[in-house]
Amino acid sequence: MVVGKGKRISVSYYALLREQARTSQESLCTQATTARQLYEELRERWGFSLGVDRMQLAINNEFKDWDTQLCDEDEVVFIPPVAGG
């Protein structure tokens, strides 16, 4: 789904975030300039219960800081904590 205007971003969701968004991936357009801003925008839309302090972030297959600037066509993955053993 492509929504709005701005940078085109592909976002992947895993575990709890996938359940809350009811999808594993979406494409969207955003005015967000950082990954943190993008997550907060999506958190408002989907009602995500996790804060950025509880997750990791990857952009274009590399772990990044939440204040990393977003570029057009970035692939963003929000990685929540995963239980297992």
ZALO-590592 format. One record per residue: residue number from 1; residue in one letter; y, x, z of N, C-alpha, C, O, CB in turn. Coordinates in pm, 1 decimal. Each point is the difference from the previous one (the first is absolute). Glycine has a CB too. Layout:
BEGIN
<nr->NUM; rest->A; nY->Y; nX->X; nZ->Z; caY->Y; caX->X; caZ->Z; cY->Y; cX->X; cZ->Z; oY->Y; oX->X; oZ->Z; cbY->Y; cbX->X; cbZ->Z>
...
//
This chain:
BEGIN
<nr->1; rest->M; nY->-117.4; nX->83.8; nZ->0.0; caY->117.4; caX->-83.8; caZ->0.0; cY->123.3; cX->88.0; cZ->0.0; oY->11.2; oX->88.8; oZ->84.5; cbY->-134.5; cbX->-272.0; cbZ->35.8>
<nr->2; rest->V; nY->214.3; nX->162.2; nZ->-210.3; caY->125.5; caX->74.3; caZ->-5.8; cY->110.4; cX->-94.0; cZ->44.9; oY->16.1; oX->-109.0; oZ->-55.0; cbY->-98.6; cbX->259.4; cbZ->-134.0>
<nr->3; rest->V; nY->158.2; nX->-108.0; nZ->288.8; caY->101.9; caX->-84.9; caZ->58.9; cY->132.7; cX->74.0; cZ->5.0; oY->2.6; oX->118.0; oZ->35.0; cbY->-177.0; cbX->-237.6; cbZ->100.3>
<nr->4; rest->G; nY->285.1; nX->53.7; nZ->-169.5; caY->133.0; caX->54.9; caZ->20.9; cY->40.8; cX->108.1; cZ->-97.8; oY->-61.3; oX->17.6; oZ->-105.3; cbY->29.5; cbX->-72.1; cbZ->338.7>
<nr->5; rest->K; nY->139.3; nX->128.5; nZ->-195.7; caY->54.4; caX->107.9; caZ->-81.4; cY->3.7; cX->127.4; cZ->81.8; oY->-4.8; oX->-3.9; oZ->123.0; cbY->142.0; cbX->-158.8; cbZ->-257.2>
<nr->6; rest->G; nY->-128.8; nX->275.5; nZ->65.7; caY->7.3; caX->128.4; caZ->69.5; cY->-108.5; cX->92.6; cZ->-48.6; oY->-40.8; oX->-5.8; oZ->-116.1; cbY->138.3; cbX->-105.8; cbZ->315.6>
<nr->7; rest->K; nY->-145.0; nX->198.2; nZ->-109.6; caY->-107.8; caX->93.4; caZ->-32.3; cY->-131.9; cX->-75.5; cZ->-8.6; oY->-28.0; oX->-87.4; oZ->82.1; cbY->151.1; cbX->276.1; cbZ->32.1>
<nr->8; rest->R; nY->-204.1; nX->-154.3; nZ->-214.3; caY->-135.2; caX->-56.6; caZ->-8.6; cY->-92.0; cX->85.2; cZ->85.8; oY->-11.1; oX->120.9; oZ->-20.4; cbY->51.9; cbX->-212.2; cbZ->-214.1>
<nr->9; rest->I; nY->-105.8; nX->28.3; nZ->329.4; caY->-86.7; caX->69.2; caZ->95.5; cY->-135.2; cX->-69.8; cZ->2.9; oY->-7.4; oX->-122.8; oZ->-3.2; cbY->206.4; cbX->195.8; cbZ->142.7>
<nr->10; rest->S; nY->-305.6; nX->5.7; nZ->-133.5; caY->-134.0; caX->-53.2; caZ->18.8; cY->-38.8; cX->25.8; cZ->145.9; oY->10.4; oX->112.9; oZ->48.0; cbY->-74.9; cbX->-73.3; cbZ->-294.4>
<nr->11; rest->V; nY->20.1; nX->-143.3; nZ->316.3; caY->-33.7; caX->11.8; caZ->141.4; cY->-145.6; cX->-39.8; cZ->21.1; oY->-46.2; oX->-101.6; oZ->-51.9; cbY->285.7; cbX->53.8; cbZ->117.7>
<nr->12; rest->S; nY->-311.4; nX->129.9; nZ->11.7; caY->-138.3; caX->-31.7; caZ->36.7; cY->-6.8; cX->-23.6; cZ->149.9; oY->65.1; oX->68.8; oZ->78.6; cbY->-155.8; cbX->68.8; cbZ->-270.8>
<nr->13; rest->Y; nY->10.2; nX->-236.9; nZ->230.3; caY->-17.8; caX->-36.3; caZ->140.1; cY->-146.1; cX->16.0; cZ->39.2; oY->-89.9; oX->-28.0; oZ->-79.2; cbY->283.5; cbX->-132.5; cbZ->65.9>
<nr->14; rest->Y; nY->-216.5; nX->205.9; nZ->136.4; caY->-135.6; caX->15.3; caZ->51.6; cY->-11.9; cX->-66.4; cZ->136.5; oY->99.1; oX->-22.1; oZ->69.7; cbY->-125.5; cbX->237.4; cbZ->-197.1>
<nr->15; rest->A; nY->-96.5; nX->-246.2; nZ->163.2; caY->-36.6; caX->-51.5; caZ->133.2; cY->87.8; cX->-118.7; cZ->40.0; oY->10.0; oX->-97.2; oZ->-74.8; cbY->-86.1; cbX->327.4; cbZ->140.4>
<nr->16; rest->L; nY->139.2; nX->-223.2; nZ->50.7; caY->78.6; caX->-111.2; caZ->53.2; cY->111.1; cX->-42.8; cZ->-95.7; oY->25.6; oX->-119.4; oZ->-15.2; cbY->-76.8; cbX->200.5; cbZ->245.4>
<nr->17; rest->L; nY->117.0; nX->14.3; nZ->-294.6; caY->108.5; caX->-35.4; caZ->-92.1; cY->-51.6; cX->-79.8; cZ->-119.0; oY->65.7; oX->-93.3; oZ->-46.1; cbY->57.1; cbX->298.9; cbZ->116.0>
<nr->18; rest->R; nY->-239.6; nX->-169.0; nZ->-118.9; caY->-60.5; caX->-74.2; caZ->-111.2; cY->-28.0; cX->-144.0; cZ->43.3; oY->23.0; oX->-93.3; oZ->-77.0; cbY->-126.2; cbX->306.3; cbZ->-14.1>
<nr->19; rest->E; nY->54.3; nX->-231.3; nZ->212.5; caY->-26.0; caX->-134.5; caZ->51.1; cY->128.8; cX->-80.1; cZ->12.2; oY->4.3; oX->-117.3; oZ->-37.1; cbY->-203.3; cbX->204.4; cbZ->160.4>
<nr->20; rest->Q; nY->303.6; nX->-24.3; nZ->-71.4; caY->125.7; caX->-71.3; caZ->22.4; cY->72.6; cX->-31.7; cZ->-130.8; oY->63.0; oX->-105.2; oZ->-11.1; cbY->-44.9; cbX->218.8; cbZ->232.3>
<nr->21; rest->A; nY->-25.8; nX->-25.1; nZ->-319.6; caY->65.3; caX->-23.4; caZ->-130.1; cY->-87.7; cX->-85.6; cZ->-91.7; oY->47.0; oX->-52.6; oZ->-100.9; cbY->72.9; cbX->272.6; cbZ->123.8>
<nr->22; rest->R; nY->-245.7; nX->-232.8; nZ->12.8; caY->-97.5; caX->-73.8; caZ->-81.6; cY->-14.3; cX->58.4; cZ->-140.9; oY->-29.3; oX->-71.6; oZ->-95.6; cbY->84.3; cbX->-133.6; cbZ->226.9>
<nr->23; rest->T; nY->-34.0; nX->334.8; nZ->-141.8; caY->-19.9; caX->71.1; caZ->-125.9; cY->-17.9; cX->148.1; cZ->31.8; oY->45.5; oX->46.9; oZ->104.4; cbY->92.6; cbX->-217.8; cbZ->-234.6>
<nr->24; rest->S; nY->-203.3; nX->244.1; nZ->41.9; caY->-18.9; caX->143.0; caZ->22.8; cY->103.8; cX->83.4; cZ->-75.4; oY->17.6; oX->118.4; oZ->28.5; cbY->-262.0; cbX->-160.2; cbZ->4.9>
<nr->25; rest->Q; nY->313.1; nX->-20.9; nZ->-130.0; caY->98.1; caX->75.5; caZ->-77.6; cY->99.4; cX->-95.8; cZ->-64.5; oY->-33.8; oX->-113.2; oZ->-34.9; cbY->-135.3; cbX->295.6; cbZ->-8.3>
<nr->26; rest->E; nY->291.7; nX->-134.9; nZ->28.2; caY->99.4; caX->-75.8; caZ->-74.1; cY->99.5; cX->96.0; cZ->-63.2; oY->20.6; oX->111.4; oZ->48.3; cbY->-48.1; cbX->-308.6; cbZ->106.6>
<nr->27; rest->S; nY->88.4; nX->152.5; nZ->-263.0; caY->109.7; caX->71.8; caZ->-62.8; cY->124.8; cX->-81.8; cZ->23.8; oY->-1.6; oX->-122.6; oZ->-11.1; cbY->-148.4; cbX->228.3; cbZ->-165.8>
<nr->28; rest->L; nY->258.4; nX->-37.3; nZ->209.8; caY->122.7; caX->-71.5; caZ->29.2; cY->120.5; cX->83.5; cZ->-38.2; oY->-10.8; oX->119.8; oZ->-26.4; cbY->-103.3; cbX->-241.2; cbZ->211.8>
<nr->29; rest->C; nY->227.5; nX->56.8; nZ->-187.9; caY->127.5; caX->68.7; caZ->-18.8; cY->74.9; cX->-10.9; cZ->131.7; oY->1.2; oX->-105.8; oZ->63.0; cbY->7.4; cbX->55.5; cbZ->-314.7>
<nr->30; rest->T; nY->54.0; nX->160.2; nZ->293.2; caY->66.5; caX->2.5; caZ->129.3; cY->131.4; cX->75.8; cZ->-8.2; oY->16.8; oX->88.7; oZ->-83.6; cbY->-238.8; cbX->-101.8; cbZ->197.2>
<nr->31; rest->Q; nY->313.1; nX->-22.2; nZ->-27.5; caY->125.1; caX->73.6; caZ->17.2; cY->-14.0; cX->102.5; cZ->112.9; oY->92.3; oX->77.7; oZ->24.2; cbY->38.5; cbX->-277.7; cbZ->-107.6>
<nr->32; rest->A; nY->-244.8; nX->201.2; nZ->152.5; caY->-22.4; caX->94.7; caZ->109.9; cY->12.1; cX->142.5; cZ->-52.2; oY->-48.3; oX->31.5; oZ->-108.7; cbY->-103.1; cbX->-196.4; cbZ->226.2>
<nr->33; rest->T; nY->215.7; nX->250.0; nZ->-39.9; caY->14.9; caX->139.5; caZ->-41.6; cY->-100.5; cX->91.7; cZ->67.4; oY->-28.0; oX->108.8; oZ->-50.4; cbY->268.5; cbX->-152.3; cbZ->12.5>
<nr->34; rest->T; nY->-295.9; nX->0.8; nZ->152.7; caY->-99.7; caX->80.7; caZ->70.0; cY->-127.0; cX->-81.1; cZ->22.2; oY->-0.5; oX->-122.7; oZ->-9.6; cbY->183.1; cbX->254.7; cbZ->122.0>
<nr->35; rest->A; nY->-290.1; nX->-60.0; nZ->-82.4; caY->-126.8; caX->-66.7; caZ->29.4; cY->13.2; cX->-89.1; cZ->123.3; oY->-59.8; oX->-107.5; oZ->5.4; cbY->-65.1; cbX->300.2; cbZ->-107.6>
<nr->36; rest->R; nY->202.0; nX->-149.2; nZ->200.0; caY->21.5; caX->-79.9; caZ->121.3; cY->66.8; cX->-133.6; cZ->-35.6; oY->-41.9; oX->-105.3; oZ->48.2; cbY->62.3; cbX->317.4; cbZ->89.9>
<nr->37; rest->Q; nY->82.2; nX->-207.4; nZ->-221.6; caY->68.3; caX->-122.1; caZ->-41.3; cY->-93.6; cX->-91.6; cZ->-78.5; oY->2.2; oX->-121.8; oZ->17.8; cbY->214.6; cbX->247.2; cbZ->-23.5>
<nr->38; rest->L; nY->-298.4; nX->-66.9; nZ->-80.6; caY->-96.7; caX->-79.2; caZ->-75.2; cY->-96.8; cX->-69.1; cZ->94.7; oY->-26.8; oX->-119.3; oZ->-14.8; cbY->47.1; cbX->276.5; cbZ->-179.5>
<nr->39; rest->Y; nY->-73.3; nX->-83.0; nZ->292.1; caY->-94.5; caX->-61.4; caZ->93.0; cY->65.7; cX->-113.9; cZ->77.4; oY->-60.9; oX->-105.5; oZ->18.0; cbY->-60.0; cbX->324.3; cbZ->1.7>
<nr->40; rest->E; nY->244.3; nX->-198.7; nZ->26.3; caY->67.8; caX->-105.1; caZ->75.0; cY->22.9; cX->-123.7; cZ->-87.2; oY->-11.6; oX->-112.7; oZ->48.0; cbY->122.4; cbX->288.0; cbZ->94.0>
<nr->41; rest->E; nY->-78.5; nX->-154.7; nZ->-268.8; caY->14.4; caX->-111.5; caZ->-94.2; cY->-131.5; cX->-76.4; cZ->-12.8; oY->-1.6; oX->-123.1; oZ->4.0; cbY->178.8; cbX->250.7; cbZ->-129.6>
<nr->42; rest->L; nY->-286.9; nX->-54.3; nZ->110.2; caY->-131.7; caX->-62.8; caZ->-14.9; cY->-48.3; cX->-59.2; cZ->131.5; oY->-69.5; oX->-101.6; oZ->0.7; cbY->15.8; cbX->262.2; cbZ->-184.0>
<nr->43; rest->R; nY->90.0; nX->-98.0; nZ->293.8; caY->-37.3; caX->-51.9; caZ->131.8; cY->63.2; cX->-137.9; cZ->21.6; oY->-63.0; oX->-90.7; oZ->54.5; cbY->43.9; cbX->327.0; cbZ->36.3>
<nr->44; rest->E; nY->142.6; nX->-250.1; nZ->-133.9; caY->66.9; caX->-129.1; caZ->11.6; cY->-67.3; cX->-104.7; cZ->-89.0; oY->-18.0; oX->-114.9; oZ->40.3; cbY->233.8; cbX->233.1; cbZ->11.9>
<nr->45; rest->R; nY->-251.9; nX->-77.5; nZ->-171.7; caY->-63.8; caX->-93.0; caZ->-94.1; cY->-139.2; cX->-42.2; cZ->45.5; oY->-32.7; oX->-118.6; oZ->-2.4; cbY->163.2; cbX->224.1; cbZ->-181.1>
<nr->46; rest->W; nY->-212.5; nX->-9.5; nZ->225.0; caY->-140.3; caX->-28.1; caZ->31.1; cY->-28.5; cX->-19.6; cZ->148.6; oY->-109.6; oX->-43.1; oZ->35.9; cbY->53.1; cbX->173.7; cbZ->-235.8>
<nr->47; rest->G; nY->151.5; nX->-100.3; nZ->286.2; caY->-23.4; caX->-16.0; caZ->143.6; cY->-88.8; cX->107.6; cZ->58.8; oY->-74.3; oX->-26.1; oZ->94.6; cbY->102.4; cbX->-215.0; cbZ->-126.4>
<nr->48; rest->F; nY->-21.6; nX->362.4; nZ->-22.9; caY->-82.5; caX->109.2; caZ->52.3; cY->26.5; cX->20.9; cZ->148.5; oY->114.8; oX->-2.2; oZ->44.2; cbY->-114.4; cbX->111.5; cbZ->-270.2>
<nr->49; rest->S; nY->-106.1; nX->-89.1; nZ->301.8; caY->12.2; caX->16.2; caZ->144.6; cY->14.2; cX->145.9; cZ->42.8; oY->37.1; oX->26.8; oZ->114.3; cbY->-171.0; cbX->-233.4; cbZ->-89.1>
<nr->50; rest->L; nY->105.4; nX->300.3; nZ->-113.6; caY->6.3; caX->142.4; caZ->35.2; cY->136.1; cX->59.3; cZ->-33.7; oY->59.6; oX->-31.5; oZ->-103.0; cbY->-305.8; cbX->50.1; cbZ->64.2>
<nr->51; rest->G; nY->294.3; nX->68.6; nZ->128.4; caY->121.6; caX->75.8; caZ->-27.0; cY->-34.8; cX->131.8; cZ->-67.9; oY->-115.9; oX->41.5; oZ->0.5; cbY->229.4; cbX->-148.0; cbZ->197.5>
<nr->52; rest->V; nY->-14.5; nX->172.0; nZ->-255.9; caY->-24.8; caX->125.5; caZ->-71.5; cY->-52.5; cX->109.3; cZ->92.2; oY->-66.3; oX->92.8; oZ->-46.3; cbY->246.0; cbX->-154.7; cbZ->-113.7>
<nr->53; rest->D; nY->-151.3; nX->52.5; nZ->289.1; caY->-46.4; caX->100.3; caZ->95.3; cY->-151.6; cX->-2.6; cZ->18.2; oY->-56.6; oX->91.9; oZ->59.3; cbY->275.9; cbX->-110.0; cbZ->56.2>
<nr->54; rest->R; nY->-285.5; nX->-85.8; nZ->-165.5; caY->-145.0; caX->-12.7; caZ->15.2; cY->-76.3; cX->28.9; cZ->-128.4; oY->-122.2; oX->-14.4; oZ->-4.4; cbY->164.3; cbX->-152.5; cbZ->180.7>
<nr->55; rest->M; nY->30.4; nX->208.2; nZ->-282.1; caY->-65.2; caX->17.8; caZ->-129.9; cY->37.9; cX->132.6; cZ->-63.7; oY->92.2; oX->69.3; oZ->43.0; cbY->-93.7; cbX->-316.4; cbZ->-73.0>
<nr->56; rest->Q; nY->-74.3; nX->279.4; nZ->-75.0; caY->33.7; caX->112.7; caZ->-85.2; cY->41.7; cX->-55.4; cZ->-135.1; oY->-22.6; oX->-116.9; oZ->-31.4; cbY->-138.8; cbX->272.1; cbZ->152.9>
<nr->57; rest->L; nY->222.4; nX->-68.6; nZ->-200.0; caY->55.3; caX->-39.7; caZ->-127.8; cY->-37.3; cX->103.4; cZ->-105.0; oY->7.4; oX->120.4; oZ->24.8; cbY->182.8; cbX->-240.6; cbZ->89.2>
<nr->58; rest->A; nY->-230.0; nX->73.2; nZ->-230.8; caY->-23.3; caX->89.6; caZ->-113.7; cY->81.7; cX->-52.8; cZ->-118.0; oY->4.1; oX->-120.1; oZ->-26.5; cbY->-239.9; cbX->182.2; cbZ->108.3>
<nr->59; rest->I; nY->300.1; nX->30.5; nZ->-151.2; caY->72.5; caX->-32.5; caZ->-122.2; cY->-53.1; cX->92.1; cZ->-108.7; oY->2.0; oX->122.2; oZ->14.3; cbY->207.3; cbX->-198.9; cbZ->112.6>
<nr->60; rest->N; nY->-256.3; nX->17.6; nZ->-234.2; caY->-57.1; caX->76.0; caZ->-111.2; cY->-107.9; cX->97.5; cZ->46.6; oY->-2.5; oX->116.5; oZ->-39.6; cbY->220.1; cbX->-138.1; cbZ->-80.0>
<nr->61; rest->N; nY->-306.6; nX->-29.6; nZ->205.1; caY->-117.6; caX->74.1; caZ->49.3; cY->32.6; cX->116.4; cZ->92.4; oY->-82.4; oX->90.1; oZ->15.7; cbY->-28.3; cbX->-154.7; cbZ->-224.0>
<nr->62; rest->E; nY->228.9; nX->65.3; nZ->270.1; caY->35.6; caX->103.6; caZ->97.3; cY->55.6; cX->-66.3; cZ->124.8; oY->81.2; oX->-92.1; oZ->-8.4; cbY->-33.7; cbX->258.8; cbZ->-176.0>
<nr->63; rest->F; nY->-92.6; nX->-118.3; nZ->302.8; caY->56.4; caX->-51.9; caZ->124.6; cY->147.3; cX->35.1; cZ->4.4; oY->39.9; oX->111.6; oZ->-33.2; cbY->-261.6; cbX->-89.7; cbZ->153.3>
<nr->64; rest->K; nY->302.6; nX->-119.5; nZ->-78.2; caY->145.3; caX->18.5; caZ->2.0; cY->58.1; cX->-53.9; cZ->129.6; oY->-66.0; oX->-72.0; oZ->74.9; cbY->73.5; cbX->56.4; cbZ->-325.3>
<nr->65; rest->D; nY->118.2; nX->52.4; nZ->275.2; caY->78.6; caX->-49.6; caZ->112.4; cY->54.7; cX->-138.2; cZ->-36.2; oY->22.2; oX->-29.3; oZ->-117.5; cbY->39.1; cbX->266.6; cbZ->189.6>
<nr->66; rest->W; nY->-39.7; nX->-321.1; nZ->27.5; caY->48.5; caX->-135.2; caZ->-23.6; cY->141.1; cX->-4.2; cZ->-59.2; oY->40.0; oX->-102.0; oZ->-56.1; cbY->-183.8; cbX->29.0; cbZ->243.9>
<nr->67; rest->D; nY->218.7; nX->180.9; nZ->-176.2; caY->135.4; caX->3.3; caZ->-55.1; cY->5.2; cX->61.9; cZ->-139.4; oY->108.0; oX->30.3; oZ->-50.8; cbY->-21.9; cbX->-15.5; cbZ->282.9>
<nr->68; rest->T; nY->-202.2; nX->3.8; nZ->-293.6; caY->-8.5; caX->50.7; caZ->-136.6; cY->67.8; cX->-97.2; cZ->-95.9; oY->-21.4; oX->-120.9; oZ->7.9; cbY->-193.5; cbX->240.9; cbZ->46.9>
<nr->69; rest->Q; nY->296.3; nX->-66.9; nZ->-144.8; caY->67.8; caX->-80.8; caZ->-100.8; cY->-101.4; cX->-50.6; cZ->-102.6; oY->-88.1; oX->74.0; oZ->-43.7; cbY->301.3; cbX->58.2; cbZ->76.8>
<nr->70; rest->L; nY->-199.6; nX->-257.2; nZ->-70.1; caY->-87.0; caX->-59.6; caZ->-101.3; cY->58.2; cX->22.0; cZ->-139.1; oY->121.6; oX->1.8; oZ->-18.6; cbY->-199.4; cbX->-174.2; cbZ->184.4>
<nr->71; rest->C; nY->-11.3; nX->189.1; nZ->-262.8; caY->37.9; caX->13.9; caZ->-140.3; cY->-70.0; cX->-108.1; cZ->-80.8; oY->-103.8; oX->-52.2; oZ->40.5; cbY->138.1; cbX->301.7; cbZ->-14.0>
<nr->72; rest->D; nY->24.0; nX->-282.4; nZ->-141.3; caY->-60.3; caX->-97.6; caZ->-89.1; cY->-142.9; cX->42.1; cZ->-34.0; oY->-26.0; oX->117.3; oZ->-26.8; cbY->253.1; cbX->-175.2; cbZ->-67.5>
<nr->73; rest->E; nY->-318.1; nX->-36.9; nZ->95.5; caY->-141.3; caX->19.6; caZ->-34.6; cY->-81.8; cX->70.8; cZ->108.3; oY->-112.9; oX->41.2; oZ->-26.7; cbY->185.3; cbX->-33.4; cbZ->-208.8>
<nr->74; rest->D; nY->-18.7; nX->7.6; nZ->357.2; caY->-78.5; caX->58.3; caZ->109.3; cY->-118.9; cX->-89.1; cZ->33.4; oY->5.1; oX->-121.9; oZ->-16.4; cbY->201.7; cbX->232.0; cbZ->108.2>
<nr->75; rest->E; nY->-314.3; nX->-46.6; nZ->-44.3; caY->-116.7; caX->-70.5; caZ->51.8; cY->-2.9; cX->24.1; cZ->150.4; oY->-16.3; oX->113.4; oZ->45.3; cbY->-114.5; cbX->-89.2; cbZ->-265.2>
<nr->76; rest->V; nY->146.7; nX->-131.0; nZ->296.6; caY->13.0; caX->8.4; caZ->145.7; cY->-123.7; cX->-61.3; cZ->64.1; oY->-46.4; oX->-106.8; oZ->-39.9; cbY->299.6; cbX->96.2; cbZ->25.4>
<nr->77; rest->V; nY->-305.4; nX->80.5; nZ->114.7; caY->-114.0; caX->-50.2; caZ->76.0; cY->37.3; cX->3.0; cZ->147.7; oY->35.5; oX->105.1; oZ->53.3; cbY->-202.3; cbX->-23.5; cbZ->-228.8>
<nr->78; rest->F; nY->158.9; nX->-196.5; nZ->241.3; caY->19.0; caX->-9.6; caZ->144.0; cY->-137.5; cX->7.4; cZ->64.1; oY->-88.9; oX->-78.1; oZ->-34.0; cbY->301.8; cbX->-61.3; cbZ->10.2>
<nr->79; rest->I; nY->-230.9; nX->233.6; nZ->117.1; caY->-132.1; caX->26.2; caZ->57.0; cY->1.1; cX->-32.8; cZ->148.7; oY->48.4; oX->79.2; oZ->80.9; cbY->-91.6; cbX->101.1; cbZ->-252.5>
<nr->80; rest->P; nY->-10.5; nX->-298.2; nZ->208.3; caY->-5.6; caX->-38.7; caZ->140.7; cY->-113.1; cX->72.9; cZ->70.9; oY->-87.5; oX->57.6; oZ->-64.5; cbY->182.8; cbX->-282.3; cbZ->7.3>
<nr->81; rest->P; nY->-93.4; nX->222.0; nZ->192.1; caY->-111.1; caX->60.7; caZ->73.0; cY->-129.7; cX->-74.4; cZ->-32.9; oY->-0.9; oX->-121.8; oZ->-17.9; cbY->157.6; cbX->194.5; cbZ->204.1>
<nr->82; rest->V; nY->-264.3; nX->2.4; nZ->-193.5; caY->-130.6; caX->-58.0; caZ->-31.5; cY->-96.3; cX->36.7; cZ->110.0; oY->-12.4; oX->117.4; oZ->34.9; cbY->56.1; cbX->-105.4; cbZ->-282.8>
<nr->83; rest->A; nY->-112.5; nX->-110.4; nZ->303.5; caY->-101.2; caX->24.3; caZ->102.3; cY->-133.4; cX->24.3; cZ->-66.7; oY->-28.0; oX->-53.9; oZ->-107.1; cbY->152.1; cbX->-88.6; cbZ->272.6>
<nr->84; rest->G; nY->-204.7; nX->222.2; nZ->-103.1; caY->-133.2; caX->23.5; caZ->-55.8; cY->-70.3; cX->107.7; cZ->79.7; oY->53.7; oX->54.8; oZ->96.2; cbY->24.8; cbX->-122.6; cbZ->-324.6>
<nr->85; rest->G; nY->-197.7; nX->95.7; nZ->186.3; caY->-71.9; caX->101.7; caZ->74.3; cY->-127.5; cX->36.9; cZ->-65.7; oY->-73.0; oX->85.2; oZ->50.5; cbY->173.6; cbX->-167.0; cbZ->152.9>
//
